[in-house]
Amino acid sequence: MAGAIIENMSTKKLCIVGGILLVFQVIAFLVGGLIAPSPTTAVPYTSVKCIDVRKNHHKTKWLTPWGLNHCEKLKDFDEAVSRQIEANDIVFAVHIPLPRKEMSPWFQFMLFIMQLDIAFKMDNDLKENAEITLDVSLAYRDDVFDDWEEIAHAIEIRKLKCTFGSPKTLESEGRHYDCDFLPFMEIGSVAHKYYLINIRLPVNERKGINVGIGEIKDIRFVGIHQNGGFTKVWFAMKTFLTPSILIIMVWYWRRITLMTRAPVLLEKVIFALGISMTFINIPVEWFSIGFDWTWMLLFGDIRQGIFYAMLLSFWIIFCGEHMMDQNERNRLSGYWKQVGPIAVGSFCLFIFDMCERGVQLKNPFYSIWTTEVGTELAMAFIIVAGICLCLYFLFLCFMVFQVFRNISGKQSSLPAMSKARRLHYEGLIFRFKFLMLITLACAAMTVIFFIVSQVTEGHWKWGDITIQVNSAFFTGIYGMWNLYVFALMFLYAPSHKNYGEDQSNGDLGVNSGEELQLTTTITHVDGPTEVYKLARKEAQE
């Protein structure tokens, strides 16, 4: 009778918790879909060709395309030829943002990609595998009357990948090549109101610099930044979720410390997963509104990497703790084969991120993909990480298969038990399957919403209601994994309820005062797990 009551209470608790979490999950998606705007905005820019005959102009003068003290402009290069202006005296200038607008710290980051308009000309053809050398400078100011202050200056080389769809004849002169976009710049904060980019294309025929790159007509850019409205919604979610996870973490660990035994491995891993989720949640981004913290993108990548490494490790250890065999698994060293690929893959991705965004802290124009050595190095790190991920999922699938096979084998012995004891172990098996189902659902929703956000136009319109799909993806998936961690700590926290000596001794066959809990971890104050004891007893028989 006691066992039936316990299991009914457990099932009821699962239903109630599942319903509450489902409501919060729907709210998380609706917040992004109905309240937040699109996560990012893309703004096209066209550079202005300025004339500067001064030497070392970037050390003493900045050329502004419009506004006060704007530069002397060229309409096109034919005008430059007619006025005998050399290529080294032409500066491509871009003012960020467009006229009568201001940048804001709420934009969080700026990403720029570049596209060259190159015309075909018989006597100035674009060579195969041509490289363009850029002398680039970036400056800022917070008032239209202030002087420009330099942020960065660099000499960058980009490989040109262009195709020409027509025969290269005299009739085709003036037609443009179809060139790929090139990575140009990435900054991890937008702390100033105005930015200015000056670009020179230095020509040195003796050294072969910018020779054989065709006739460049224009340099165009696409600037991408986070929307301020989305940033505010994102910060609000982080601010709300941080205390929620912290409270459940404190409650969870307190329940564990009240036990007379030491915490087992699975309990430690769940707690570590909560810590990594809290690490992501803590809204340190609020400080980026008042401080020029260019390292926030790199810091965000590191936080996400730690969480995903802990999540993958938890899945492995959770399956191992439900293996129901004779192996002792209450040590992390027992999972080195499965956890090893996670550590190696995470380390490779960390090194790759440091080589990209780490260098961009000093040089925002840098990209690891612009050189052959950098590309090969980046691909090597990504391939190794991909191999480790494949090995991990092979191990995980094999362990899940073993768990379900062992569960099927153990279920044949359940009818021989007393009713209460049978219900107790059926509950343990049910809770394992329940968590596996929730895990698969979370993973599937993550993949589905990512695909939908990539193939749709970014929003759906139903009558007068506009749903921002991309924003719903970010807020919904972020909220979902928070709820997943919350549910883990709530459902797998040890219970300290006693259900009476007679019922415990008579039906369950355990000692008086034994603790029953909604978990598959240790249920006896000093003994192994209940599932492990069942497997061992059958093995001995």
C-alpha positions, 0 to 999 in steps of 0.5 A: 500500500505504501509503495502504491501511495509513493508511486502515485505521489511521484507520478502526480508530482511529475505531471504537475511539474511537467505542466508548470514547465510547459507553461513557462516554455510557451511563455519563453517562446512568446516573449521572443516571438511577440515582444522582442524585435528581430535579433539583428539588423543588417545595414548596407554601406557604400564607401565614398572615394576621397582625395588625400594628397598628404603623406601619412594621412592616417597619422594626422588626418581622418577623411569623413565622407559627409558632415562637417569638414567632409573630404573632397570626393571623386565620382569615379575613377575616370575622374581620377585619371583625368585629374591625374590622381594616383591610386595611393592618394584615394581613400575609401571612407565609410561613416557608421552609422548612416546620416542622422543616426547614432550607434548605441551600446545596446547594439552589443557588437558590430560585424562587417562584411565587404564586397568589391565591385570589380569591372572587367578590362582587357588591359587590367584583368583580374588574375587568378588567386589574386590578393588585395592588400588593405591599409585600414583604420578605424576611429570613433567619436561621441560628438560631431564636433569632436576629433576622431580617435583611433581604435585600430590600424592594420594592413590586411590581405584578402583573397579574391574569389570572383567569377566572370559569366561572359567571354573576356572580350572587348564587348564585355569590358565594363561588366562586373565580376561576381565576387564573394563577400569577404570578412572585414571587421568584428567588434565586441562592443558598441560603446561610441556613437560614431565610427569612421573607416578609412581604407587605402589600396596601396599600389607597389608594382615592384613588390606586386602589391595590389597588382592584377586585382582588376579595376575596382569601382566601389567597395560596399559593406554590410554592417550587422549589429544586434537590435537594441530592443532584442538586447533589452528583452534578452537582458530581462530574461537573464535577470529573471532566470539567474535567481530562479536557477540559483534558488533551486541550486541552493535548495538542491545542494541543501537536500544533498548535504542533509543526507548522512552519506556523501554526494554521489557522482550523478548528484555532483554532475547535476549540481555542476550543470546548474553552476554552468547554467548559472554562469551563462545566466548571470547578466554581466552584459548589463555592464557592457552598456556603460563600459567598453568591454570588447571581450564580451563575445569571447566571454559568451563563447566560453560560457556556452562551451562550458555549459555544453561540455557539462550537458554532454558529460551529464548525459553520459553519466546519467546513462551509466548510473542506470546501466544496472550492471556489476561495474562500480560507476560512482567515479568520474574516472570510470567514464574517461572513454566517454568524457575524453572526447568531450574534453578534447573537442571542447579544447579544440574549439576553445583554441579556435575561438582564441585564434579568431576572437582572441586576436580580434581584441587587438585587431578587429580586422583580423580573420583566421580564414584569410590565409592558407595557414590560418584556414588549414589550422581552423579546419584542423581544429573543427575537424578534430572537434567534429570527430570527437563529437561523432565518437561521443554520440556513438558512445552515448547511443551505445550506452542508451541501447545498453540501458534499455536492453538491461531494463527490458531484461530486469522487467521480467523479474518484477512480477515476482516481487511484492506489489509495493516493491514492484511499483517502486522499481517500475517508478525508477524505470519510468523516471529514466524513460521520462527524462530520456523523452524530455532530453530527446524533445529538447534536442529535437526542438533545438534542431527544428527551431534552428532549421526553421529560423534559417529557412524562413524570412525571419517572421511570420504574419498572421493577420495583425500579429507578427511573430519574430521566428528568429527571436522566438528561437533564441528566447525559447531555446534559451528558456528551454534549457534553463527549464531542463536544468531546473527540472533535473535538480527538482526531480532528482533532489533526495527526499527525506520522507519516511513512510512508516516502519510496518509498511517499509519492512513489510512491503518494500523489504528495507530497513526502518527509516530508509529514505525514498526519493524521486531519483535513481541514485542512492536511496539507502543512507549508506548503500548503493543505488536501489537499481544497482542492488536489484541487479546485484541480487539477481546476479548472485541468484 
